[in-house]
Amino acid sequence: MNARRFLVLGLIVWTFASGSARPAPVHAGQADETAIRHVLREYVEGWRDADYERLADVFDPGGHVYWLSGDGDEQHLQSMTFAQIMERDPRPQPEYGSEWSVESLEVVDNHVAAAHLHISRAGGSYLDVLVLHRVAGEWRIVTKTYSTR
């Protein structure tokens, strides 16, 4: 009986040591989720009001925004850095984000999170997909890609 227990225990240890076991999922702590949701709210309201100071607090200057332009065979991906966006004239969009929701929020690990937002706009809505990194202890948006609905 002891030999059988030793063999079973050995197989269990070997299974975990060999890497075949899946890592435990990361669960966002309440503080992380609250901080990320605050960033998302500041992001939506900052875009709506063209409040670049608010956006600068939540968007990393080296981050990028991606979107599709054109139709059919003429469609292509465009991008700008957040720093380039900040150089443009502010354009408030009062209809943007009057209604919005977080469709999903996943904290991938202690430094990376992803969020899908549904945001109202005049004549439709946006689906924004944001990647956030914890930079110097603060959650910041580093990538935004969006599509219209």
N, C-alpha and C positions, 0 to 999 in steps of 0.2 A: 504494500500500500504506500509506504513512504517513497519508494522508487517511482511509482506512478505519479504521485503528487510532485515530486522533483522534476519529472519529465514534463508535466503539464506547465508547471511554473517556468521551466526553462523555455518552452515553446512560446509562452506569453511574453517573456522578457525578450526573446529573439525577435518576435513579431514587431514589438514596439521599437527595438533597437535597429531593425532593418529599414525603418522608414515607411513601412506599409500602413502604419496607422495614420489617420488623418489628423491634422492639427486641430486643436480646439478652436471654435469660432471666436472672433473678437466681439464682445458685446460692448456697445457704447455705454459709457457711464452717463449718468444724468447730466453731469457738468459738461461733457463733450456734446451731447445732443442739444442741450440748451444753448451752448455757445454756437454750434453750427446753425441752429434755427435762427438765432439772432443775426448771424452773417447773412443768411438767406433773406430775411426780412429787410435788412439794410440794403442788400443788393437790389431787390425788387423796387423798394421805395426810392433808392438812389437813381436807378434807371428812369423811373417815372418822372422824378422831379429834376433830372439832369443835374443832380447834386454830386459833382465830381469829388468833393471832399469826403462824402459818405462812401462813395465807391472806392476811393483810394484807401479807405480803412479796411475794406474787405477783399479787394482784388489785388493780387500780387502784380507789381508793375511789369514784370517779365512774362506775365500770363498772356494767353492767347484766346481770341474769340474766333470761332469758325462758323461759316454759313455757306449754303449753296446759293448760287446766282445763275440765272438763265433757265431755259427750259430744254427738255429733250436732249438732243446731241450737243446742244450749246451749253448745257449745264456744267458748271465747274465750281470747285471749292475755293472759297476766298478766306482770308484770315487777316487779322490785325492784332498787334500787341495791345495790351491795355494802355501802355504809354502812348501809342499812336491815337487811341480813342480819346485819351485825356487832352490831346492837342487840338481836337476838333471843337467847334463852337457848341456849347451846350444846347440840346434840343429837348426841352421838356415834352413829355408824352402823357397828358392828363388821363387818357383812356387806358394806358398801359398799367396792368396790375391792379385794376380796381377790384378784381377777384383773382386770387391765386391760391394754389395749394401745393404742398409737397406730396408728390405721388409716391416717391420712395426716397429713403435715406439709408445709406449703408456706410458704417464705419468699417473700413477694410482692415486697418490696423491702427496703431496709436498715432500714425502720422498721415494717413490717407483716408478720405471719405468721398462718396459720390452721392449726388442728389439729382432727382428728376423733378422738375417743377412744371406745373401747368399754369400758364399766366394769360389772363385775358388781355385783349387788345382790340382796337376798333376793327370791326368786321371779322373777328375770329379769335385765335389764341396762338400762343407759342408753346412749344415743348422745349424747355431748356434743360440741358444735361450739364451739370457742373461737377468738376473734380476739385476737391479741396485738399490742401496740405496743411499740416500744423507747421508753421514757420515761426521760429523763435517763441514757441509756446502759444501762438495765436492761430486759429483756423483762418485760412485765406483761400480765395478762389484762384486757381492757377490755370484752369481751362474751362471755357464755355463753348458749347456748340448748341445750335438751336435749329428748329424747323418750325414752319408755320402750319397751322391746322385750319 
